Amino acid sequence: MKIYDAEAAPNPRRVRIFIAEKGIEVAYEQVDILNAVNRGEEFREKNPMGTLPVLELDDGTCIAESGAICRYFEELHPDPPLMGMDAQDRAVVEMWHRRIEFELFQPTTLAFQQQHAFFKGRITQVPEFAAVSKQKAEKSLAWLDGVLADRPFIAGERYTVADIVALCAVDFGRVSKIKMHPDQKNLTRWYEEVSARPSAKA
């Protein structure tokens, strides 16, 4: 198996960190997104959406979407549990996973897509929407600071996929000047801890 990857993009990084936390060895093949190779006919045979990452299994099955790829590896390698331990815990982790995706990761990536030169001519850009998305992401950072006031990690006592997605959002947000504020002490404490994990370098 191998994963079609793009080192600079936030979604592929989510998967790389997840896999690194599992201690799994997987081959990666870089796809030239600068020259839109992922939008070409050959790549779209693997993923009609033209997005990355894509996991290609030995039998030729291709699995796209970061969450789906992470779920595949969680099922094969349940330890350490990054998506929950039992029915209740899995539901709680998924709740926080989705909240982080919708409230922080999505507006952060939209702030980039809707105004950055990389996407000019690739999508219809609405600069006003970029500004609104940036504002939402900044509000979500303040919200997350409050969430982390009474727990070490986003979903509770353990590091999970929710922390991975949030870390990728915070780091990618810098491109659009979305930053943590110095007074967000809980968020800063969390960020320093998760950034120090070896997997964060993946």
Disulfide bonds with the S-S distance in Angstrom:
none
